[in-house]
Amino acid sequence: GAAREDFSPTALEILRLQSEGLTATQIGARLGMKPDTVRYHIKENYRKLDVGGKAEAIAAARGLGII
């Protein structure tokens, strides 16, 4: 399974902001990234967590104690 070490600080911050309900565009604005870059990180996060969507990703990340 995934562990904290599998995620960059940026990836973790994106997961955390997603858990607060921010969209990729809002996260990009906050972190000074293009929305496409944020979406890339989101997709990689989902792949690493082996989930299909945001709610699952947040639940999985919380279960691992990484957000």
Contacts in CASP RR format, 6 or more apart in sequence:
PFRMAT RR
TARGET T0000
AUTHOR 0000-0000-0000
METHOD contacts of the structure
MODEL  1
GAAREDFSPTALEILRLQSEGLTATQIGARLGMKPDTVRYHIKENYRKLD
VGGKAEAIAAARGLGII
1 50 0 8 1.000
2 48 0 8 1.000
2 49 0 8 1.000
2 50 0 8 1.000
2 60 0 8 1.000
2 64 0 8 1.000
2 66 0 8 1.000
3 64 0 8 1.000
3 66 0 8 1.000
4 12 0 8 1.000
4 64 0 8 1.000
4 65 0 8 1.000
4 66 0 8 1.000
6 48 0 8 1.000
7 15 0 8 1.000
7 45 0 8 1.000
7 48 0 8 1.000
7 66 0 8 1.000
10 31 0 8 1.000
10 41 0 8 1.000
11 41 0 8 1.000
11 44 0 8 1.000
11 45 0 8 1.000
12 66 0 8 1.000
12 67 0 8 1.000
13 31 0 8 1.000
14 27 0 8 1.000
14 31 0 8 1.000
14 38 0 8 1.000
14 41 0 8 1.000
14 42 0 8 1.000
14 45 0 8 1.000
15 45 0 8 1.000
15 57 0 8 1.000
15 58 0 8 1.000
15 61 0 8 1.000
15 66 0 8 1.000
15 67 0 8 1.000
16 67 0 8 1.000
17 26 0 8 1.000
17 27 0 8 1.000
17 30 0 8 1.000
17 31 0 8 1.000
18 27 0 8 1.000
18 42 0 8 1.000
18 54 0 8 1.000
18 57 0 8 1.000
18 58 0 8 1.000
19 58 0 8 1.000
19 61 0 8 1.000
19 62 0 8 1.000
19 67 0 8 1.000
22 30 0 8 1.000
24 35 0 8 1.000
24 38 0 8 1.000
24 39 0 8 1.000
24 42 0 8 1.000
25 35 0 8 1.000
25 38 0 8 1.000
27 33 0 8 1.000
27 35 0 8 1.000
27 38 0 8 1.000
28 34 0 8 1.000
28 35 0 8 1.000
28 37 0 8 1.000
28 38 0 8 1.000
31 38 0 8 1.000
42 54 0 8 1.000
42 57 0 8 1.000
45 57 0 8 1.000
45 61 0 8 1.000
46 52 0 8 1.000
46 53 0 8 1.000
46 56 0 8 1.000
46 57 0 8 1.000
49 56 0 8 1.000
49 57 0 8 1.000
49 60 0 8 1.000
49 61 0 8 1.000
49 64 0 8 1.000
50 60 0 8 1.000
51 57 0 8 1.000
51 60 0 8 1.000
58 67 0 8 1.000
61 67 0 8 1.000
END
